[in-house]
Amino acid sequence: MTSSNGSVTREWEGLTIPAAGTYLLDVAHKRVGFVARHMMVSKVRGEFADASATITIAEDPMQSSVSATIQAASISTAQADRDAHLRSPEFLDVEAFPTLEYRSTGVKSRDGNEFVLTGELTIKGVTRAVELEVEFEGVGRSPFGQDIFGFSASTEIDREDFGLTWNVALETGGVLVGKKIKIEIEGEGVRQG
């Protein structure tokens, strides 16, 4: 259906959702971030500046899919020495593994605008099943005439499951870098064609 502002949307389970089609992640309106524990007492936040995704919204929304590619070398924690270490073979090894990849395998409706996106995440050549908790933020039309929708997603992974095992034991107990990494994604999909 076409709404009063001319954007192409439809109703599904009480939500106004995007029309079926292909959407690309808007690089100007996205954040692919992460949070890691440091020395067991604080958190370090970072992000990957270079990420792309293709989102296919199906006629049956539960058949929709996502594929995403993240450029490993674009990692930034706002600290040059730490970023260089994260790019090194002790962590992401960006020379040998230039990208991180995500491919969805299914969508489950949770409640209202909340969904679970099942899929496979590949880091440093290791692929593991990952579930993203997704919140659909709404649809609209930009001032430039583009049909868009917004979303946020999060999950937590164990970095050691992906071969990221480097660490240093602390004299006071514990380790320098926590094993659990929280992934936080915010974005807008822009309709193509």
N, C-alpha and C positions, 0 to 999 in steps of 0.2 A: 504494500500500500504506500501511497505517497502522502506524507504528512503536510500540515498547513505551511511549513517552511520549505517544502519541496524535497526534503531528504527521503531517500528510499529506506523504509523501515517496515517491520511487520510485528504482529503480536504473537507471543508464544508464552504459554503458562503464566500469564499476567505481566510479562515483561515486554517492553518495546525493544526489539533486537534488530541488528542489521539485516538487510536483505542478503540472500545467498550471493556469493561471489568471492573473488580473491581480494585480499587486503594485504598491504605491506606495512611493516612496522615503520612509523614515522621517526626517522633518525633524530629529528629536532625535538621530539617529545617522547623520550624514552629514558629509562634508567635501568641498567642491569647491574645491581649492586650485591654486595655480600657483607657479612659481619662475621668476624672471627674473634675468639678469646685470645688475649695477650697476657702472658705471665699469670694466668689464672685469676687476674684481678680487674681487668678492663677489657674493653672491646675496641677492635680496629675495624673501621669501615672502609670499603673501597668499591670500585666499580670497573666495568669494562666499557670504555668509551665507544668502541666500534662493534656494533652488533646489528644483525639484520634478521628479519623473520618474514615468512609468508604464512598468512592465516587464511585458510579456506573455510568459509562459512557455508555449510551445506544446506540444502533444502530442509532436511531433518537436522536441526541444530546439534543433535547428539552424534551426528556423523562428521562433525567439523574436525579440522586437523590443523596442526602447526608444525612448521619446520623452522629451526633457528640456527644461525651460525654466529659465533662470537670469536673475534680475533684475539687470541691469547695475549699478544704483545701489547694490547691496548689497556691492560690492567693498570689501575692507578689507585694508590692509597694516600696520595699527596706527600709521599716521602720517597725521594729518589733512590736511596740505598735499598730500602725495603722492596720497592718496585723491581729493581734490578735483580734482587735475590728471588723474588716470586717468578720472574721470567726465566731464571736459570734452570739447569737440569735438576737441581734439588727440589724444585716445585713443578712449575708448568712445562718447563723445557720447550719454550716457544719455537726454537729452531727446528726441533724434530716434530713437534706437534703444534702447528700454527693456529689451529682452531679448536674450539669446544663446540659440540654439536648437540642439538636436542631435536628429537622427532617424537611427536605425540602418537599414541597407540589407541587412545580412547578418551571419551568425555563422559563424566557422570554428573548428573544434577544433584546438588546437595540440598539447598534451601534458598528459595527466592532467587537472588542474583549471585549465589555462590555455587561454584562448580569444582570438580576435581578433574584435572587433566592428567591422565596417565601417559607415560612416555619413557623414552630411553635417553639418558644423558651420557655423552662420551667426553671424557677428559683424559688427556695424555694416553689416548689409545685404548682406554678401558671403558666399556659400556655397562651401565647399571640402570635398572628400572628406578624411575623417580616419579612421585606424584606431586603435582603442583596444585596448591590451593589457590583457586582463581576467583576473583571478584569482578563481575561485569559492572563497569562504572556508568554505562549509558551510551547513547548514540546522539549524533548531531550532524550539523553541516557547518564547515568552517566558513569564514568570511570570503574564502577563495573558491567556494563552491564544491569543496571536497566532502564526500560522505565519510564520516569517521565514527569510531567507537573507542571507548577507553576501558582499560582493564588494569588490574594489579594482580600479582601472583607471588607466592612465596613457598618455600620448602626448606628443609634442613637435610644436609647430607653429611656423611662421615668422609672426610677427605682421604682417609687411609684406604677406603674402599676403591679409590681411583688411583692408588699407587703414590699418593702425596704423603709420604711417611716421614719426611725430615722433621727433626725436633731436637730440642736440647732439654735435658733434665735440669730442674732448678734445685739449688741447695736447700731451699725452704720446702721442697716437695712440689710435685706437679711438673708441668712442662711449659716451655716458652710459648708454643702455639697450640691452641685447642684443636681437638679432632673434629668437632662439630662445626659446620659452616652453615650459616643461614643465608639463603638466597632470597633477594627482594627485587621484584621486577615491577616497573610501572611503564605503561605505554599507551600509544594510540595506534589503531589500525586505520589505514587510509585506503578506501575502495579504489581499485584499479579498473580502468575502462568504463 
